[in-house]
Amino acid sequence: MTAQRACAVSDLQEDTPLRVELDGVPIAVVLDSEGDIHAIGDTCTHGDISLSEGFVEGTTLECWAHGSAFSLCSGKPLNLPAYEPVPVYVTEIVGDDLMIDPTVTKDVSGL
């Protein structure tokens, strides 16, 4: 599969998650305060909760329901009750379009 348009970069608001769905895959897209764009799986691994409804602080996204914070860089949970990571997707900017391939995840094993 190839990358698809997820949204316009200009649609992103700093520290405000945006939920997109590509080929049935829910993804939370975040423009952090440093200007970096992250794309992670939108479903909390502790429960079936949308992470894009949560809160961004630095490079973490906190689930609003149970308080687990996930690294936007590695997808790893930083506290309980979640203990399984969410996928982290490769992003590419083409003009003003944010492109994501929902079948390609980043290698975050070193993070």
N, C-alpha and C positions, 0 to 999 in steps of 0.2 A: 504494500500500500504506500501511498505517497502522502506528504504533508497536505493538510487542508487548512483553509482559512478558519481560524477560531473566532477572531474578532478584529476590530481595528485597534491599533496601539493607542490611538487617540481616545478610544472608549474607556481605557483603563484609568482608574482613579487611584492615587497613591494609597497604599495600605487598605484597600477595599477589594475583597475577593469578588471575582466575577465567575459565575458558573456557566460553562459551555458544555455542549454534548456533541461529540464527534463519533459517528457510527455507533451510537448507543453507549459510548463511554463517557461518563460524567467526569469533567476535569475542572478543578479550581485554578483560575489564573490570577496571579497577584503581581502588581507593580509595587515593589518595596520602596522604602524611603531613600535607598541608595540609587534608585533608578533601574534596578535589575528586574527582569520579568521571570517569574517562576510558573510552572504548570505541574500540579500534582493531582493525584487521584482525589476526587471530590467526596468520597465516602469514607467516613471514619471507620477504622478497623475494629473499634470497640462496639459500635452499634451502627445501624443503618441511618446515619445522620449526615446531612450535607455539610461538608467543611466550609463551603463558600458562604455559609451563613454565620461563620465564626468570626474571630477577631485576630487581626494581624498585629504582631509586635516584633519589630526587627525582621528577622528571617524565620519567624515561626507563625503558624496558623493554628489557633486554638479552637477546638470543637466547643461550640456553645452549650451542648447538652451535658457533657461529662467532664470537661476541663482538660482533656488530653491535648497537649501542644505537639504539633508535628513540624519538623524541620522542612522549610521550603526547599532546601538544597539537597537533602538526602532522603526525605520522606519518612525518616525514622521518628517514632514517638519519643518525646523527651520526658514524659512522665506517665504514670498510670492514670486511668485504668487501661488505656490502649497499650499493647505491647508488640503489635505487628505493624510494619511500615506500610505506607501507601506508595504507589508508583510515582516516579518523577519522570516527566516527559521532556523530550528534546524540543526546544522552541527555535524558531527562525523568524526574523523580521524581513519582510519583502515590501519595500515602500512603507505604507502605513498598516499593512496586514501582518497579524501575528499568525504564523503557520505552525501547526502541530500535527504530527503523525501519531494517532492514538495507539498504534501498534509498536512504536519505538520508545523504549524507556532509556533513561540515562544509566550508565554504569556508575553506581554510587557506592561501590564496595569499599573504596578508599576513604570515604567521608565519615 
